[in-house]
Amino acid sequence: MWGDMGWGAGWGLFGGVGMLLWWALLILGIAVLVKWLIGGSSRAAGPAGDRALEVLRERYARGEIDKDEFDKRKRDLAP
């Protein structure tokens, strides 16, 4: 009696593809949000600066540079 009143008529394969794209975008968006929330704060200049200071300390410990050079370079590395 009610028949097909045009609801979804003509969508066929594109309706399914559209639904898959919608879910893919939703899942991708959630993944990007989680990655941003978890890993966003770890991108500070800290790790690279820490490594440079570590190398500087190693050079000072090996005697490659003296205390004045160490202090000067340490000030240069300070943010």
Distance bins in CASP14 RR format, pairs under 12 A and 6 or more apart:
PFRMAT RR
TARGET T0000
AUTHOR 0000-0000-0000
RMODE 2
METHOD distances of the structure
MODEL  1
3 9 0 0 0 0 0 1 0 0 0 0 0
4 10 0 0 0 0 1 0 0 0 0 0 0
8 14 0 0 0 0 0 1 0 0 0 0 0
8 15 1 0 0 1 0 0 0 0 0 0 0
8 16 0 0 0 0 0 1 0 0 0 0 0
9 15 0 0 0 0 0 1 0 0 0 0 0
10 16 0 0 0 0 0 1 0 0 0 0 0
11 17 0 0 0 0 1 0 0 0 0 0 0
11 18 0 0 0 0 1 0 0 0 0 0 0
11 19 0 0 0 0 1 0 0 0 0 0 0
12 18 0 0 0 0 0 1 0 0 0 0 0
12 19 0 0 0 0 0 1 0 0 0 0 0
13 19 0 0 0 0 0 1 0 0 0 0 0
13 20 0 0 0 0 0 1 0 0 0 0 0
14 20 0 0 0 0 0 1 0 0 0 0 0
14 21 0 0 0 0 0 1 0 0 0 0 0
15 21 0 0 0 0 1 0 0 0 0 0 0
15 22 0 0 0 0 1 0 0 0 0 0 0
16 22 0 0 0 0 1 0 0 0 0 0 0
16 23 0 0 0 0 0 1 0 0 0 0 0
16 24 0 0 0 0 0 1 0 0 0 0 0
17 23 0 0 0 0 0 1 0 0 0 0 0
17 24 0 0 0 0 0 1 0 0 0 0 0
18 24 0 0 0 0 1 0 0 0 0 0 0
18 25 0 0 0 0 1 0 0 0 0 0 0
18 26 0 0 0 0 0 1 0 0 0 0 0
19 25 0 0 0 0 0 1 0 0 0 0 0
19 26 0 0 0 0 0 1 0 0 0 0 0
20 26 0 0 0 0 0 1 0 0 0 0 0
20 27 0 0 0 0 0 1 0 0 0 0 0
21 27 0 0 0 0 0 1 0 0 0 0 0
21 28 0 0 0 0 0 1 0 0 0 0 0
22 28 0 0 0 0 0 1 0 0 0 0 0
22 29 0 0 0 0 0 1 0 0 0 0 0
23 29 0 0 0 0 0 1 0 0 0 0 0
23 30 0 0 0 0 0 1 0 0 0 0 0
24 30 0 0 0 0 0 1 0 0 0 0 0
24 31 0 0 0 0 0 1 0 0 0 0 0
25 31 0 0 0 0 0 1 0 0 0 0 0
25 32 0 0 0 0 0 1 0 0 0 0 0
26 32 0 0 0 0 0 1 0 0 0 0 0
26 33 0 0 0 0 0 1 0 0 0 0 0
27 33 0 0 0 0 0 1 0 0 0 0 0
27 34 0 0 0 0 0 1 0 0 0 0 0
28 34 0 0 0 0 0 1 0 0 0 0 0
28 35 0 0 0 0 0 1 0 0 0 0 0
29 35 0 0 0 0 1 0 0 0 0 0 0
29 36 0 0 0 0 1 0 0 0 0 0 0
29 37 0 0 0 0 0 1 0 0 0 0 0
30 36 0 0 0 0 0 1 0 0 0 0 0
30 37 0 0 0 0 0 1 0 0 0 0 0
31 37 0 0 0 0 0 1 0 0 0 0 0
31 38 0 0 0 0 0 1 0 0 0 0 0
32 38 0 0 0 0 0 1 0 0 0 0 0
32 39 0 0 0 0 0 1 0 0 0 0 0
32 40 0 0 0 0 0 1 0 0 0 0 0
33 39 0 0 0 0 0 1 0 0 0 0 0
33 40 0 0 0 0 0 1 0 0 0 0 0
34 40 0 0 0 0 0 1 0 0 0 0 0
35 41 0 0 0 0 0 1 0 0 0 0 0
35 42 0 0 0 0 0 1 0 0 0 0 0
35 43 0 0 0 0 0 1 0 0 0 0 0
36 42 0 0 0 0 0 1 0 0 0 0 0
36 43 0 0 0 0 0 1 0 0 0 0 0
41 47 0 0 0 0 0 1 0 0 0 0 0
42 48 0 0 0 0 0 1 0 0 0 0 0
44 50 0 0 0 0 0 1 0 0 0 0 0
44 79 0 0 0 0 1 0 0 0 0 0 0
45 51 0 0 0 0 0 1 0 0 0 0 0
45 52 0 0 0 0 1 0 0 0 0 0 0
45 53 0 0 0 0 0 1 0 0 0 0 0
45 77 0 0 0 0 0 1 0 0 0 0 0
45 78 0 0 0 0 0 1 0 0 0 0 0
45 79 1 0 0 1 0 0 0 0 0 0 0
46 52 0 0 0 0 1 0 0 0 0 0 0
46 53 0 0 0 0 1 0 0 0 0 0 0
46 54 0 0 0 0 0 1 0 0 0 0 0
46 77 0 0 0 0 0 1 0 0 0 0 0
46 78 0 0 0 0 0 1 0 0 0 0 0
46 79 0 0 0 0 1 0 0 0 0 0 0
47 53 0 0 0 0 0 1 0 0 0 0 0
47 54 0 0 0 0 0 1 0 0 0 0 0
48 54 0 0 0 0 0 1 0 0 0 0 0
48 55 0 0 0 0 0 1 0 0 0 0 0
48 77 0 0 0 0 1 0 0 0 0 0 0
48 79 0 0 0 0 0 1 0 0 0 0 0
49 55 0 0 0 0 1 0 0 0 0 0 0
49 56 0 0 0 0 1 0 0 0 0 0 0
49 57 0 0 0 0 0 1 0 0 0 0 0
49 73 0 0 0 0 0 1 0 0 0 0 0
49 74 0 0 0 0 0 1 0 0 0 0 0
49 76 0 0 0 0 0 1 0 0 0 0 0
49 77 1 0 0 1 0 0 0 0 0 0 0
49 78 0 0 0 0 1 0 0 0 0 0 0
49 79 0 0 0 0 1 0 0 0 0 0 0
50 56 0 0 0 0 0 1 0 0 0 0 0
50 57 0 0 0 0 0 1 0 0 0 0 0
50 77 0 0 0 0 1 0 0 0 0 0 0
50 79 0 0 0 0 0 1 0 0 0 0 0
51 57 0 0 0 0 0 1 0 0 0 0 0
51 58 0 0 0 0 0 1 0 0 0 0 0
51 77 0 0 0 0 0 1 0 0 0 0 0
52 58 0 0 0 0 0 1 0 0 0 0 0
52 59 0 0 0 0 0 1 0 0 0 0 0
52 73 0 0 0 0 1 0 0 0 0 0 0
52 74 0 0 0 0 1 0 0 0 0 0 0
52 76 0 0 0 0 1 0 0 0 0 0 0
52 77 1 0 1 0 0 0 0 0 0 0 0
52 78 0 0 0 0 0 1 0 0 0 0 0
52 79 0 0 0 0 0 1 0 0 0 0 0
53 59 0 0 0 0 0 1 0 0 0 0 0
53 60 0 0 0 0 0 1 0 0 0 0 0
53 70 0 0 0 0 0 1 0 0 0 0 0
53 73 0 0 0 0 1 0 0 0 0 0 0
53 74 1 0 0 1 0 0 0 0 0 0 0
53 75 0 0 0 0 0 1 0 0 0 0 0
53 76 0 0 0 0 0 1 0 0 0 0 0
53 77 1 0 1 0 0 0 0 0 0 0 0
53 78 0 0 0 0 1 0 0 0 0 0 0
53 79 0 0 0 0 0 1 0 0 0 0 0
54 60 0 0 0 0 0 1 0 0 0 0 0
54 61 0 0 0 0 0 1 0 0 0 0 0
54 74 0 0 0 0 0 1 0 0 0 0 0
54 77 0 0 0 0 0 1 0 0 0 0 0
55 61 0 0 0 0 0 1 0 0 0 0 0
55 62 0 0 0 0 0 1 0 0 0 0 0
55 64 0 0 0 0 0 1 0 0 0 0 0
55 65 0 0 0 0 0 1 0 0 0 0 0
55 70 0 0 0 0 0 1 0 0 0 0 0
55 73 0 0 0 0 1 0 0 0 0 0 0
55 74 0 0 0 0 0 1 0 0 0 0 0
55 77 0 0 0 0 1 0 0 0 0 0 0
56 62 0 0 0 0 0 1 0 0 0 0 0
56 63 0 0 0 0 0 1 0 0 0 0 0
56 64 0 0 0 0 1 0 0 0 0 0 0
56 65 1 0 0 1 0 0 0 0 0 0 0
56 67 0 0 0 0 0 1 0 0 0 0 0
56 69 0 0 0 0 1 0 0 0 0 0 0
56 70 1 0 0 1 0 0 0 0 0 0 0
56 71 0 0 0 0 0 1 0 0 0 0 0
56 72 0 0 0 0 0 1 0 0 0 0 0
56 73 1 0 1 0 0 0 0 0 0 0 0
56 74 1 0 0 1 0 0 0 0 0 0 0
56 75 0 0 0 0 0 1 0 0 0 0 0
56 76 0 0 0 0 1 0 0 0 0 0 0
56 77 1 0 0 1 0 0 0 0 0 0 0
56 78 0 0 0 0 0 1 0 0 0 0 0
57 63 0 0 0 0 0 1 0 0 0 0 0
57 64 0 0 0 0 0 1 0 0 0 0 0
57 65 0 0 0 0 0 1 0 0 0 0 0
57 67 0 0 0 0 0 1 0 0 0 0 0
57 70 1 0 0 1 0 0 0 0 0 0 0
57 71 0 0 0 0 0 1 0 0 0 0 0
57 73 0 0 0 0 0 1 0 0 0 0 0
57 74 0 0 0 0 1 0 0 0 0 0 0
57 77 0 0 0 0 0 1 0 0 0 0 0
58 64 0 0 0 0 1 0 0 0 0 0 0
58 65 0 0 0 0 0 1 0 0 0 0 0
58 70 0 0 0 0 0 1 0 0 0 0 0
59 65 1 0 1 0 0 0 0 0 0 0 0
59 66 0 0 0 0 0 1 0 0 0 0 0
59 67 0 0 0 0 0 1 0 0 0 0 0
59 69 0 0 0 0 1 0 0 0 0 0 0
59 70 1 0 0 1 0 0 0 0 0 0 0
59 73 0 0 0 0 1 0 0 0 0 0 0
59 74 0 0 0 0 0 1 0 0 0 0 0
60 66 0 0 0 0 1 0 0 0 0 0 0
60 67 1 0 0 1 0 0 0 0 0 0 0
60 68 0 0 0 0 0 1 0 0 0 0 0
60 69 0 0 0 0 1 0 0 0 0 0 0
60 70 1 0 1 0 0 0 0 0 0 0 0
60 71 0 0 0 0 1 0 0 0 0 0 0
60 72 0 0 0 0 0 1 0 0 0 0 0
60 73 0 0 0 0 1 0 0 0 0 0 0
60 74 0 0 0 0 1 0 0 0 0 0 0
61 67 0 0 0 0 0 1 0 0 0 0 0
61 70 0 0 0 0 1 0 0 0 0 0 0
62 70 0 0 0 0 0 1 0 0 0 0 0
63 69 0 0 0 0 1 0 0 0 0 0 0
63 70 0 0 0 0 1 0 0 0 0 0 0
64 70 0 0 0 0 1 0 0 0 0 0 0
64 73 0 0 0 0 0 1 0 0 0 0 0
65 71 0 0 0 0 1 0 0 0 0 0 0
65 72 0 0 0 0 1 0 0 0 0 0 0
65 73 1 0 0 1 0 0 0 0 0 0 0
65 74 0 0 0 0 0 1 0 0 0 0 0
66 72 0 0 0 0 1 0 0 0 0 0 0
66 73 0 0 0 0 0 1 0 0 0 0 0
67 73 0 0 0 0 0 1 0 0 0 0 0
67 74 0 0 0 0 0 1 0 0 0 0 0
68 74 0 0 0 0 0 1 0 0 0 0 0
68 75 0 0 0 0 0 1 0 0 0 0 0
69 75 0 0 0 0 0 1 0 0 0 0 0
69 76 0 0 0 0 0 1 0 0 0 0 0
70 76 0 0 0 0 0 1 0 0 0 0 0
70 77 0 0 0 0 0 1 0 0 0 0 0
71 77 0 0 0 0 0 1 0 0 0 0 0
71 78 0 0 0 0 0 1 0 0 0 0 0
72 78 0 0 0 0 0 1 0 0 0 0 0
END
